[in-house]
Amino acid sequence: MLVEEFDYQLPPELIAQRPLVPRDTSRMMVLDGEAGTFRDQVFQDLPQVLEPGDLLVFNNTKVFPARLLGRRRGLRSQSIGKRNPAAREFLKGEVELLLTRQESGDVWEGLVHPGRKVRTGEVLLFGEGELQAEVIGRGDYGVRRVRLRAHEGTIEDAIDRLGHVPLPPYIRRADEAQDRETYQTIYAKVRGAVAAPTAGFHFTERVLEALRQRKIETCEITLHVGLGTFQPVRVDRVEEHKMEAERYEISQAAAAALNGALEQGRRIIGVGTTSVRTLEHVALKRGGRIEPGRGETSLFIYPGFTFRMVRGLLTNFHLPKSTLLMLVCALAGRDLTLRAYAHAVRERYRFYSYGDCMLVL
């Protein structure tokens, strides 16, 4: 299966740069996989589109300000602090470190830009040296292992003080103060993600209350979004792509709710591709059931995959040739999905993280 088969054309002006206010006023396209049809609705219709007894599964991971802008020790640039912090061009000595995964204690994995010249043993400085990152290992495509050290206080406090919200590069602006709230679901609880599970952006307390009134159940699991979710596909054949591992946790209460819905034949609907990947990973390992616990998943879902848990998906519109789009195609069918995307372009839907959504049933 070729990666090119998951391409589509998107006018740049359809890429949402800011969220809607209020959140639940976004549009929602509803796909019927069995009938092979789709229709235009709005997100506030969700409680009426779903059925009593359906179980929505939220990913309650919380984004932290993982993007650090600084310089290499011994190399200075007078522009530090004066340039647009969203810029992807770097002057001499300037560096960006995107923390993607905490390995243990003060050791992290991250992406360094520009990464080619940053060698093992170098020290990166952020703020006025308030936070330092010693490079202790190298990987491919700018990946580095670093040891963090805070001049005062905790490393977490220093990251919160100096870090920027890790907005995706297709949001063509610097992060702003309100992004710390808007680039976050309202049910985010467990710190650890470097990208938000954006399907959850649309939920408000008003919609959650309407779901409760309609007897639609919800539960929460955790998957910390990292390299596995947003890493680009660099191969020609889909089957050759390897996902990076991401950490998940499922509580006893969530496992009970999920297994109960499965036993009673009620629909389980993932809110976001991260919820789907977590559930399907555990079900694949545990004979079609969910067990509480924590672990890592590098599951790659693309057409031909057999779903064991999930019968529906709420998701945003994704980048061409991305693993996220391939997952949607696995559930809804490639032809239907790409026809729906073409319709979304014609109807001027808003795309990507701060954009509109799609419900696959």
C-alpha positions as CSV (number, residue, x, y, z in Angstrom):
1,M,0.0,0.0,0.0
2,L,1.5,3.3,-1.1
3,V,1.7,6.4,1.1
4,E,0.7,8.4,-2.0
5,E,-2.8,6.8,-1.8
6,F,-3.5,8.9,1.3
7,D,-2.8,12.3,-0.3
8,Y,-5.3,15.1,-0.9
9,Q,-5.1,18.8,-1.8
10,L,-5.8,21.4,0.9
11,P,-5.8,25.2,0.3
12,P,-3.6,26.7,3.0
13,E,-6.3,29.2,4.1
14,L,-8.4,26.3,5.4
15,I,-5.8,25.5,8.1
16,A,-7.3,27.0,11.3
17,Q,-4.9,29.3,13.1
18,R,-7.0,29.9,16.2
19,P,-9.8,28.1,18.0
20,L,-13.4,28.9,17.7
21,V,-15.1,30.6,20.7
22,P,-17.0,29.0,22.2
23,R,-15.4,25.6,21.5
24,D,-18.6,23.7,20.7
25,T,-19.6,25.9,17.8
26,S,-17.4,23.9,15.3
27,R,-18.9,22.0,12.4
28,M,-19.0,18.2,12.5
29,M,-19.2,15.9,9.5
30,V,-20.9,12.6,10.3
31,L,-19.7,9.5,8.3
32,D,-21.8,6.3,8.1
33,G,-19.3,3.6,7.3
34,E,-21.9,0.9,6.5
35,A,-24.0,3.1,4.2
36,G,-21.0,4.8,2.7
37,T,-22.5,8.3,3.2
38,F,-21.7,11.5,5.1
39,R,-23.6,14.6,6.1
40,D,-22.9,18.0,7.5
41,Q,-23.9,18.8,11.1
42,V,-22.5,20.9,14.0
43,F,-20.8,19.6,17.1
44,Q,-23.6,20.6,19.4
45,D,-25.6,17.9,17.7
46,L,-23.3,15.2,19.1
47,P,-25.6,14.1,22.0
48,Q,-28.5,13.6,19.6
49,V,-26.4,11.8,17.0
50,L,-25.1,9.3,19.5
51,E,-27.3,6.6,21.2
52,P,-28.1,6.1,24.9
53,G,-25.6,3.6,26.2
54,D,-22.8,4.6,23.9
55,L,-19.4,5.0,25.7
56,L,-17.2,7.9,24.8
57,V,-13.5,7.4,25.7
58,F,-11.5,10.6,26.4
59,N,-7.7,10.9,26.5
60,N,-7.0,13.0,29.6
61,T,-3.4,13.7,28.9
62,K,-2.3,17.3,29.6
63,V,0.1,19.3,27.3
64,F,3.0,21.0,29.0
65,P,5.1,23.9,27.5
66,A,7.6,21.5,25.9
67,R,9.1,23.9,23.4
68,L,12.3,25.6,24.6
69,L,14.1,28.3,22.7
70,G,17.7,29.1,23.6
71,R,21.3,28.8,22.4
72,R,24.3,26.6,22.3
73,R,26.8,27.4,25.1
74,G,29.6,29.4,23.7
75,L,27.6,30.6,20.7
76,R,25.6,33.8,21.1
77,S,23.1,35.6,19.0
78,Q,21.9,39.2,19.7
79,S,18.5,38.3,18.3
80,I,17.6,35.9,21.1
81,G,14.4,37.1,22.7
82,K,13.7,39.7,19.9
83,R,12.7,37.4,17.0
84,N,9.3,35.8,16.5
85,P,9.5,32.7,18.7
86,A,7.5,30.7,16.1
87,A,10.1,31.2,13.5
88,R,11.7,28.0,12.1
89,E,14.9,29.9,10.9
90,F,17.8,30.1,13.3
91,L,20.8,32.4,13.5
92,K,24.2,31.4,14.8
93,G,24.0,29.7,18.1
94,E,20.2,29.7,18.4
95,V,18.5,26.4,19.1
96,E,15.1,24.9,19.7
97,L,14.6,21.8,21.9
98,L,11.2,20.2,21.8
99,L,10.9,17.8,24.8
100,T,9.1,14.7,23.6
101,R,9.5,12.1,26.3
102,Q,10.8,11.9,29.9
103,E,12.9,8.7,30.2
104,S,13.7,8.9,33.9
105,G,14.4,11.7,36.4
106,D,16.3,14.4,34.6
107,V,16.9,12.5,31.3
108,W,14.7,13.4,28.4
109,E,14.3,12.6,24.7
110,G,13.8,15.6,22.5
111,L,14.0,17.0,19.0
112,V,16.7,19.6,18.4
113,H,16.5,22.2,15.6
114,P,18.8,22.8,13.8
115,G,20.0,19.4,14.9
116,R,22.8,18.6,12.5
117,K,25.5,20.5,14.4
118,V,24.5,19.7,17.9
119,R,26.9,17.0,19.1
120,T,27.0,14.7,22.1
121,G,28.6,16.6,25.1
122,E,27.3,20.0,24.1
123,V,25.2,22.1,26.5
124,L,22.2,24.0,25.5
125,L,21.1,27.1,27.6
126,F,17.6,28.4,28.0
127,G,16.7,31.7,29.7
128,E,19.8,33.2,31.3
129,G,21.1,29.7,31.9
130,E,18.2,29.0,34.2
131,L,17.7,25.7,32.5
132,Q,20.5,23.7,30.8
133,A,20.4,20.6,28.7
134,E,23.5,18.5,28.2
135,V,23.3,16.3,25.1
136,I,24.1,12.7,26.1
137,G,23.0,10.8,23.0
138,R,22.0,11.2,19.4
139,G,19.3,9.7,17.2
140,D,18.0,10.1,13.7
141,Y,16.1,13.2,12.4
142,G,17.3,15.6,15.1
143,V,16.4,13.3,18.1
144,R,18.7,13.8,21.1
145,R,18.9,12.4,24.6
146,V,19.5,15.3,27.1
147,R,20.1,15.7,30.8
148,L,18.3,18.7,32.2
149,R,19.5,20.8,35.0
150,A,17.7,23.8,36.6
151,H,19.8,26.6,38.2
152,E,17.1,27.1,40.9
153,G,14.0,25.2,41.8
154,T,12.7,22.1,40.0
155,I,13.2,21.2,36.4
156,E,9.4,21.2,35.9
157,D,9.1,24.8,37.3
158,A,11.9,25.9,34.9
159,I,10.1,24.3,31.9
160,D,6.8,25.9,32.9
161,R,8.5,29.3,33.2
162,L,10.6,29.2,30.0
163,G,8.7,26.9,27.7
164,H,6.4,27.7,24.9
165,V,3.2,25.8,24.0
166,P,4.3,23.3,21.3
167,L,1.9,24.5,18.6
168,P,2.2,22.5,15.4
169,P,4.3,24.1,12.6
170,Y,1.2,24.6,10.4
171,I,-0.1,27.2,12.9
172,R,1.9,30.0,11.4
173,R,2.2,32.3,14.4
174,A,3.9,32.6,17.8
175,D,2.2,30.9,20.7
176,E,0.2,33.3,22.8
177,A,-0.8,33.3,26.5
178,Q,-4.3,32.0,25.8
179,D,-2.8,28.9,24.0
180,R,-1.9,27.5,27.4
181,E,-5.6,27.1,27.9
182,T,-7.0,26.7,24.4
183,Y,-4.4,24.1,23.3
184,Q,-5.8,21.8,26.0
185,T,-9.0,19.8,26.4
186,I,-11.2,20.9,29.3
187,Y,-10.8,17.5,30.9
188,A,-6.9,17.4,30.7
189,K,-5.5,16.1,34.0
190,V,-2.3,14.1,33.6
191,R,0.8,16.2,32.5
192,G,3.0,14.6,29.8
193,A,1.9,15.4,26.2
194,V,3.7,17.5,23.7
195,A,0.7,17.6,21.4
196,A,-2.9,17.8,22.3
197,P,-5.5,15.1,21.6
198,T,-7.3,17.7,19.5
199,A,-10.6,15.9,19.0
200,G,-11.4,16.8,22.6
201,F,-11.1,20.5,21.9
202,H,-14.7,20.8,20.9
203,F,-16.2,19.7,24.3
204,T,-17.7,22.1,26.7
205,E,-19.5,21.7,30.0
206,R,-22.7,22.4,28.1
207,V,-22.1,19.4,25.7
208,L,-20.9,17.1,28.6
209,E,-24.1,17.8,30.5
210,A,-26.2,17.1,27.4
211,L,-24.4,13.8,27.0
212,R,-25.2,12.9,30.6
213,Q,-28.9,13.8,30.1
214,R,-29.0,11.5,27.1
215,K,-27.5,8.6,29.1
216,I,-24.3,8.6,27.1
217,E,-21.5,7.3,29.2
218,T,-17.9,8.6,29.3
219,C,-14.6,7.3,30.7
220,E,-11.0,8.6,30.6
221,I,-7.7,6.9,29.7
222,T,-4.3,8.5,29.3
223,L,-1.9,8.4,26.3
224,H,0.9,11.0,26.4
225,V,1.1,12.2,22.8
226,G,4.7,12.2,21.6
227,L,6.8,11.4,18.5
228,G,4.6,8.4,17.6
229,T,1.6,10.6,16.8
230,F,3.1,13.4,14.8
231,Q,6.2,11.9,13.3
232,P,6.0,12.2,9.5
233,V,5.9,9.1,7.3
234,R,9.3,9.0,5.4
235,V,8.8,5.8,3.5
236,D,7.0,5.1,0.2
237,R,5.1,2.0,1.4
238,V,2.7,2.3,4.4
239,E,3.7,-1.1,5.8
240,E,7.3,0.0,6.2
241,H,6.6,2.9,8.6
242,K,7.5,2.3,12.2
243,M,5.7,4.2,15.0
244,E,7.6,5.5,18.0
245,A,6.4,4.2,21.4
246,E,4.1,6.4,23.5
247,R,3.1,5.8,27.1
248,Y,-0.4,5.0,28.3
249,E,-2.3,4.2,31.4
250,I,-5.8,2.7,31.9
251,S,-7.4,2.8,35.4
252,Q,-9.4,0.1,37.0
253,A,-12.6,2.2,36.6
254,A,-12.0,2.8,32.9
255,A,-11.3,-0.9,32.3
256,A,-14.5,-1.9,34.0
257,A,-16.5,0.6,32.0
258,L,-15.0,-0.5,28.7
259,N,-15.4,-4.3,29.4
260,G,-19.0,-3.7,30.6
261,A,-19.9,-1.9,27.3
262,L,-18.2,-4.6,25.3
263,E,-20.1,-7.4,27.1
264,Q,-23.4,-5.6,26.7
265,G,-22.9,-4.9,23.0
266,R,-22.9,-1.1,23.5
267,R,-20.8,1.1,21.1
268,I,-17.4,2.2,22.3
269,I,-16.4,5.5,20.5
270,G,-12.9,6.9,20.8
271,V,-12.5,10.6,21.2
272,G,-9.4,11.1,19.1
273,T,-7.0,8.7,17.4
274,T,-4.9,8.4,20.5
275,S,-7.8,6.9,22.5
276,V,-8.3,4.4,19.6
277,R,-4.7,3.3,19.4
278,T,-4.5,2.8,23.2
279,L,-7.7,0.7,23.3
280,E,-6.8,-1.4,20.3
281,H,-3.3,-2.0,21.5
282,V,-4.5,-3.4,24.9
283,A,-7.3,-5.4,23.3
284,L,-4.8,-6.9,20.8
285,K,-2.5,-7.9,23.6
286,R,-5.3,-9.1,26.0
287,G,-7.5,-11.2,23.8
288,G,-10.1,-8.6,23.0
289,R,-10.5,-7.2,26.6
290,I,-9.2,-4.3,28.5
291,E,-7.0,-4.7,31.6
292,P,-6.0,-1.8,33.8
293,G,-2.3,-0.9,33.9
294,R,0.3,1.2,32.2
295,G,2.7,0.5,29.3
296,E,3.8,1.7,25.9
297,T,2.2,1.4,22.5
298,S,3.7,1.7,19.0
299,L,0.6,0.3,17.3
300,F,0.2,1.6,13.7
301,I,-3.4,1.3,12.4
302,Y,-3.9,1.5,8.7
303,P,-6.4,-0.1,6.3
304,G,-6.7,-3.8,6.8
305,F,-6.6,-3.6,10.6
306,T,-9.2,-5.5,12.5
307,F,-10.8,-3.4,15.3
308,R,-11.6,-5.2,18.5
309,M,-12.9,-2.5,20.7
310,V,-13.8,0.7,18.9
311,R,-16.9,1.1,16.7
312,G,-16.8,4.8,16.3
313,L,-14.3,7.7,16.3
314,L,-14.6,11.5,16.8
315,T,-11.6,13.1,15.2
316,N,-10.4,16.3,13.6
317,F,-9.3,16.6,9.9
318,H,-5.7,15.4,9.5
319,L,-2.6,16.1,7.3
320,P,-2.2,14.4,4.0
321,K,-0.2,11.1,4.0
322,S,-0.2,11.1,7.9
323,T,-0.6,8.1,10.1
324,L,-3.7,9.8,11.6
325,L,-5.4,9.9,8.3
326,M,-4.5,6.3,7.7
327,L,-6.2,5.3,11.0
328,V,-9.4,7.1,10.0
329,C,-9.3,5.3,6.6
330,A,-8.9,2.0,8.4
331,L,-12.1,2.6,10.3
332,A,-14.3,4.4,7.7
333,G,-12.7,3.1,4.5
334,R,-10.2,5.0,2.3
335,D,-12.6,5.9,-0.5
336,L,-15.3,7.2,1.8
337,T,-12.8,9.1,3.9
338,L,-11.1,10.8,0.9
339,R,-14.5,11.7,-0.6
340,A,-15.5,13.2,2.8
341,Y,-12.3,15.2,2.8
342,A,-12.9,16.5,-0.7
343,H,-16.4,17.6,0.4
344,A,-14.9,19.3,3.5
345,V,-12.5,21.3,1.3
346,R,-15.4,22.3,-1.0
347,E,-17.5,23.3,2.0
348,R,-14.7,25.3,3.5
349,Y,-14.4,23.3,6.7
350,R,-11.6,24.3,9.1
351,F,-8.7,21.8,9.2
352,Y,-6.2,20.4,11.7
353,S,-5.7,21.1,15.4
354,Y,-8.0,24.1,15.9
355,G,-10.3,23.1,13.1
356,D,-13.6,21.3,12.7
357,C,-14.3,17.6,13.4
358,M,-15.6,14.4,11.9
359,L,-17.6,11.6,13.6
360,V,-17.2,8.1,12.1
361,L,-19.9,5.6,13.0
